[in-house]
Structures are given as C-alpha cells and as structure tokens.
Amino acid sequence: MNDVIIAKKSSFLCTEAGQGEIMKDIEEKKLNRIIASA
C-alpha cells in the first residue's frame, strides 16, 4: 500500500489506553489523517 505509514490490529481502540496509543502514533509519526475500522 503506497503512502501507508503504519498499520496495526487492536481489539481495544475504544479504551482510554487504546486512544492513547493512537495519539502517540499520530504525534510520533506526524500523521495528518487516520482510518480506523471495526
């Protein structure tokens, strides 16, 4: 996949810890958009 910086599988993205993980990735990788799917 072109231009994909990070791809992860997680069962707990709706938890506080999961959201913290998303924010950490956004800040560290300087992402300007994300896609999350259930």
PyMOL Python script that loads the backbone (N, CA, C, O; Angstrom):
from pymol import cmd

cmd.read_pdbstr("""\
ATOM      1  N   MET A   1       0.841  -1.175   0.000  1.00  0.00           N
ATOM      2  CA  MET A   1       0.000   0.000   0.000  1.00  0.00           C
ATOM      3  C   MET A   1       0.885   1.237   0.000  1.00  0.00           C
ATOM      4  O   MET A   1       1.631   1.483   0.948  1.00  0.00           O
ATOM      5  N   ASN A   2       0.796   1.984  -1.039  1.00  0.00           N
ATOM      6  CA  ASN A   2       1.579   3.215  -1.127  1.00  0.00           C
ATOM      7  C   ASN A   2       1.112   4.234  -0.099  1.00  0.00           C
ATOM      8  O   ASN A   2      -0.080   4.361   0.179  1.00  0.00           O
ATOM      9  N   ASP A   3       2.050   4.937   0.444  1.00  0.00           N
ATOM     10  CA  ASP A   3       1.789   6.036   1.381  1.00  0.00           C
ATOM     11  C   ASP A   3       1.224   5.603   2.727  1.00  0.00           C
ATOM     12  O   ASP A   3       0.809   6.461   3.506  1.00  0.00           O
ATOM     13  N   VAL A   4       1.189   4.311   3.030  1.00  0.00           N
ATOM     14  CA  VAL A   4       0.746   3.844   4.346  1.00  0.00           C
ATOM     15  C   VAL A   4       1.949   3.874   5.280  1.00  0.00           C
ATOM     16  O   VAL A   4       2.951   3.209   5.021  1.00  0.00           O
ATOM     17  N   ILE A   5       1.860   4.630   6.348  1.00  0.00           N
ATOM     18  CA  ILE A   5       2.962   4.798   7.288  1.00  0.00           C
ATOM     19  C   ILE A   5       2.929   3.730   8.369  1.00  0.00           C
ATOM     20  O   ILE A   5       3.973   3.214   8.768  1.00  0.00           O
ATOM     21  N   ILE A   6       1.735   3.397   8.844  1.00  0.00           N
ATOM     22  CA  ILE A   6       1.597   2.444   9.943  1.00  0.00           C
ATOM     23  C   ILE A   6       0.271   1.695   9.785  1.00  0.00           C
ATOM     24  O   ILE A   6      -0.737   2.272   9.378  1.00  0.00           O
ATOM     25  N   ALA A   7       0.290   0.425  10.108  1.00  0.00           N
ATOM     26  CA  ALA A   7      -0.933  -0.395  10.114  1.00  0.00           C
ATOM     27  C   ALA A   7      -0.874  -1.285  11.345  1.00  0.00           C
ATOM     28  O   ALA A   7       0.135  -1.946  11.593  1.00  0.00           O
ATOM     29  N   LYS A   8      -1.953  -1.301  12.113  1.00  0.00           N
ATOM     30  CA  LYS A   8      -1.995  -2.079  13.353  1.00  0.00           C
ATOM     31  C   LYS A   8      -3.335  -2.770  13.489  1.00  0.00           C
ATOM     32  O   LYS A   8      -4.336  -2.342  12.914  1.00  0.00           O
ATOM     33  N   LYS A   9      -3.339  -3.835  14.253  1.00  0.00           N
ATOM     34  CA  LYS A   9      -4.574  -4.521  14.634  1.00  0.00           C
ATOM     35  C   LYS A   9      -4.676  -4.453  16.153  1.00  0.00           C
ATOM     36  O   LYS A   9      -3.742  -4.825  16.864  1.00  0.00           O
ATOM     37  N   SER A  10      -5.812  -3.977  16.640  1.00  0.00           N
ATOM     38  CA  SER A  10      -6.011  -3.854  18.076  1.00  0.00           C
ATOM     39  C   SER A  10      -7.476  -4.087  18.409  1.00  0.00           C
ATOM     40  O   SER A  10      -8.364  -3.665  17.668  1.00  0.00           O
ATOM     41  N   SER A  11      -7.722  -4.750  19.510  1.00  0.00           N
ATOM     42  CA  SER A  11      -9.095  -5.016  19.940  1.00  0.00           C
ATOM     43  C   SER A  11      -9.609  -3.983  20.937  1.00  0.00           C
ATOM     44  O   SER A  11     -10.768  -4.050  21.348  1.00  0.00           O
ATOM     45  N   PHE A  12      -8.770  -3.032  21.333  1.00  0.00           N
ATOM     46  CA  PHE A  12      -9.131  -2.130  22.426  1.00  0.00           C
ATOM     47  C   PHE A  12      -8.962  -0.656  22.077  1.00  0.00           C
ATOM     48  O   PHE A  12      -8.576   0.134  22.939  1.00  0.00           O
ATOM     49  N   LEU A  13      -9.242  -0.266  20.837  1.00  0.00           N
ATOM     50  CA  LEU A  13      -9.049   1.125  20.442  1.00  0.00           C
ATOM     51  C   LEU A  13     -10.046   2.078  21.094  1.00  0.00           C
ATOM     52  O   LEU A  13      -9.791   3.280  21.167  1.00  0.00           O
ATOM     53  N   CYS A  14     -11.166   1.563  21.563  1.00  0.00           N
ATOM     54  CA  CYS A  14     -12.173   2.424  22.205  1.00  0.00           C
ATOM     55  C   CYS A  14     -11.855   2.701  23.671  1.00  0.00           C
ATOM     56  O   CYS A  14     -12.517   3.529  24.297  1.00  0.00           O
ATOM     57  N   THR A  15     -10.862   2.027  24.223  1.00  0.00           N
ATOM     58  CA  THR A  15     -10.491   2.256  25.615  1.00  0.00           C
ATOM     59  C   THR A  15      -9.588   3.482  25.710  1.00  0.00           C
ATOM     60  O   THR A  15      -9.059   3.959  24.706  1.00  0.00           O
ATOM     61  N   GLU A  16      -9.424   3.974  26.910  1.00  0.00           N
ATOM     62  CA  GLU A  16      -8.533   5.120  27.125  1.00  0.00           C
ATOM     63  C   GLU A  16      -7.104   4.779  26.702  1.00  0.00           C
ATOM     64  O   GLU A  16      -6.424   5.598  26.083  1.00  0.00           O
ATOM     65  N   ALA A  17      -6.658   3.585  27.031  1.00  0.00           N
ATOM     66  CA  ALA A  17      -5.306   3.159  26.647  1.00  0.00           C
ATOM     67  C   ALA A  17      -5.178   3.052  25.129  1.00  0.00           C
ATOM     68  O   ALA A  17      -4.156   3.438  24.560  1.00  0.00           O
ATOM     69  N   GLY A  18      -6.200   2.535  24.485  1.00  0.00           N
ATOM     70  CA  GLY A  18      -6.179   2.407  23.028  1.00  0.00           C
ATOM     71  C   GLY A  18      -6.142   3.758  22.341  1.00  0.00           C
ATOM     72  O   GLY A  18      -5.429   3.940  21.354  1.00  0.00           O
ATOM     73  N   GLN A  19      -6.909   4.704  22.859  1.00  0.00           N
ATOM     74  CA  GLN A  19      -6.908   6.050  22.299  1.00  0.00           C
ATOM     75  C   GLN A  19      -5.565   6.732  22.532  1.00  0.00           C
ATOM     76  O   GLN A  19      -5.101   7.502  21.691  1.00  0.00           O
ATOM     77  N   GLY A  20      -4.947   6.450  23.669  1.00  0.00           N
ATOM     78  CA  GLY A  20      -3.610   6.977  23.940  1.00  0.00           C
ATOM     79  C   GLY A  20      -2.595   6.432  22.951  1.00  0.00           C
ATOM     80  O   GLY A  20      -1.693   7.149  22.516  1.00  0.00           O
ATOM     81  N   GLU A  21      -2.743   5.164  22.598  1.00  0.00           N
ATOM     82  CA  GLU A  21      -1.851   4.542  21.618  1.00  0.00           C
ATOM     83  C   GLU A  21      -2.000   5.223  20.251  1.00  0.00           C
ATOM     84  O   GLU A  21      -1.013   5.475  19.560  1.00  0.00           O
ATOM     85  N   ILE A  22      -3.243   5.512  19.879  1.00  0.00           N
ATOM     86  CA  ILE A  22      -3.489   6.209  18.614  1.00  0.00           C
ATOM     87  C   ILE A  22      -2.837   7.591  18.639  1.00  0.00           C
ATOM     88  O   ILE A  22      -2.158   7.973  17.686  1.00  0.00           O
ATOM     89  N   MET A  23      -3.037   8.330  19.712  1.00  0.00           N
ATOM     90  CA  MET A  23      -2.462   9.676  19.822  1.00  0.00           C
ATOM     91  C   MET A  23      -0.940   9.636  19.783  1.00  0.00           C
ATOM     92  O   MET A  23      -0.309  10.493  19.165  1.00  0.00           O
ATOM     93  N   LYS A  24      -0.355   8.650  20.438  1.00  0.00           N
ATOM     94  CA  LYS A  24       1.098   8.504  20.437  1.00  0.00           C
ATOM     95  C   LYS A  24       1.603   8.291  19.012  1.00  0.00           C
ATOM     96  O   LYS A  24       2.581   8.915  18.600  1.00  0.00           O
ATOM     97  N   ASP A  25       0.942   7.413  18.259  1.00  0.00           N
ATOM     98  CA  ASP A  25       1.343   7.155  16.877  1.00  0.00           C
ATOM     99  C   ASP A  25       1.197   8.404  16.015  1.00  0.00           C
ATOM    100  O   ASP A  25       2.062   8.696  15.189  1.00  0.00           O
ATOM    101  N   ILE A  26       0.102   9.142  16.207  1.00  0.00           N
ATOM    102  CA  ILE A  26      -0.123  10.367  15.439  1.00  0.00           C
ATOM    103  C   ILE A  26       0.999  11.362  15.694  1.00  0.00           C
ATOM    104  O   ILE A  26       1.537  11.948  14.755  1.00  0.00           O
ATOM    105  N   GLU A  27       1.353  11.555  16.954  1.00  0.00           N
ATOM    106  CA  GLU A  27       2.397  12.516  17.307  1.00  0.00           C
ATOM    107  C   GLU A  27       3.773  12.058  16.842  1.00  0.00           C
ATOM    108  O   GLU A  27       4.530  12.847  16.277  1.00  0.00           O
ATOM    109  N   GLU A  28       4.104  10.787  17.076  1.00  0.00           N
ATOM    110  CA  GLU A  28       5.432  10.283  16.720  1.00  0.00           C
ATOM    111  C   GLU A  28       5.659  10.254  15.211  1.00  0.00           C
ATOM    112  O   GLU A  28       6.750  10.576  14.739  1.00  0.00           O
ATOM    113  N   LYS A  29       4.638   9.873  14.461  1.00  0.00           N
ATOM    114  CA  LYS A  29       4.773   9.730  13.002  1.00  0.00           C
ATOM    115  C   LYS A  29       4.337  10.987  12.260  1.00  0.00           C
ATOM    116  O   LYS A  29       4.421  11.055  11.034  1.00  0.00           O
ATOM    117  N   LYS A  30       3.865  11.992  13.020  1.00  0.00           N
ATOM    118  CA  LYS A  30       3.386  13.247  12.440  1.00  0.00           C
ATOM    119  C   LYS A  30       2.316  12.991  11.371  1.00  0.00           C
ATOM    120  O   LYS A  30       2.372  13.528  10.265  1.00  0.00           O
ATOM    121  N   LEU A  31       1.344  12.153  11.740  1.00  0.00           N
ATOM    122  CA  LEU A  31       0.269  11.788  10.818  1.00  0.00           C
ATOM    123  C   LEU A  31      -0.732  12.925  10.693  1.00  0.00           C
ATOM    124  O   LEU A  31      -0.983  13.642  11.661  1.00  0.00           O
ATOM    125  N   ASN A  32      -1.303  13.093   9.507  1.00  0.00           N
ATOM    126  CA  ASN A  32      -2.316  14.128   9.313  1.00  0.00           C
ATOM    127  C   ASN A  32      -3.692  13.536   9.035  1.00  0.00           C
ATOM    128  O   ASN A  32      -4.656  14.274   8.828  1.00  0.00           O
ATOM    129  N   ARG A  33      -3.790  12.196   9.030  1.00  0.00           N
ATOM    130  CA  ARG A  33      -5.088  11.523   8.911  1.00  0.00           C
ATOM    131  C   ARG A  33      -4.947  10.071   9.326  1.00  0.00           C
ATOM    132  O   ARG A  33      -3.868   9.484   9.239  1.00  0.00           O
ATOM    133  N   ILE A  34      -6.054   9.501   9.778  1.00  0.00           N
ATOM    134  CA  ILE A  34      -6.066   8.087  10.151  1.00  0.00           C
ATOM    135  C   ILE A  34      -7.350   7.452   9.637  1.00  0.00           C
ATOM    136  O   ILE A  34      -8.328   8.140   9.347  1.00  0.00           O
ATOM    137  N   ILE A  35      -7.329   6.143   9.531  1.00  0.00           N
ATOM    138  CA  ILE A  35      -8.521   5.355   9.239  1.00  0.00           C
ATOM    139  C   ILE A  35      -8.604   4.286  10.312  1.00  0.00           C
ATOM    140  O   ILE A  35      -7.647   3.544  10.534  1.00  0.00           O
ATOM    141  N   ALA A  36      -9.746   4.208  10.977  1.00  0.00           N
ATOM    142  CA  ALA A  36      -9.981   3.172  11.985  1.00  0.00           C
ATOM    143  C   ALA A  36     -11.238   2.420  11.572  1.00  0.00           C
ATOM    144  O   ALA A  36     -12.212   3.021  11.119  1.00  0.00           O
ATOM    145  N   SER A  37     -11.210   1.125  11.730  1.00  0.00           N
ATOM    146  CA  SER A  37     -12.339   0.300  11.307  1.00  0.00           C
ATOM    147  C   SER A  37     -12.620  -0.771  12.342  1.00  0.00           C
ATOM    148  O   SER A  37     -11.712  -1.240  13.028  1.00  0.00           O
ATOM    149  N   ALA A  38     -13.859  -1.146  12.446  1.00  0.00           N
ATOM    150  CA  ALA A  38     -14.247  -2.207  13.375  1.00  0.00           C
ATOM    151  C   ALA A  38     -14.741  -3.413  12.610  1.00  0.00           C
ATOM    152  O   ALA A  38     -15.116  -4.417  13.215  1.00  0.00           O
TER     153      ALA A  38
END
""", "prot")
cmd.dss("prot")
cmd.show_as("cartoon", "prot")
cmd.util.cbc("prot")
cmd.orient("prot")
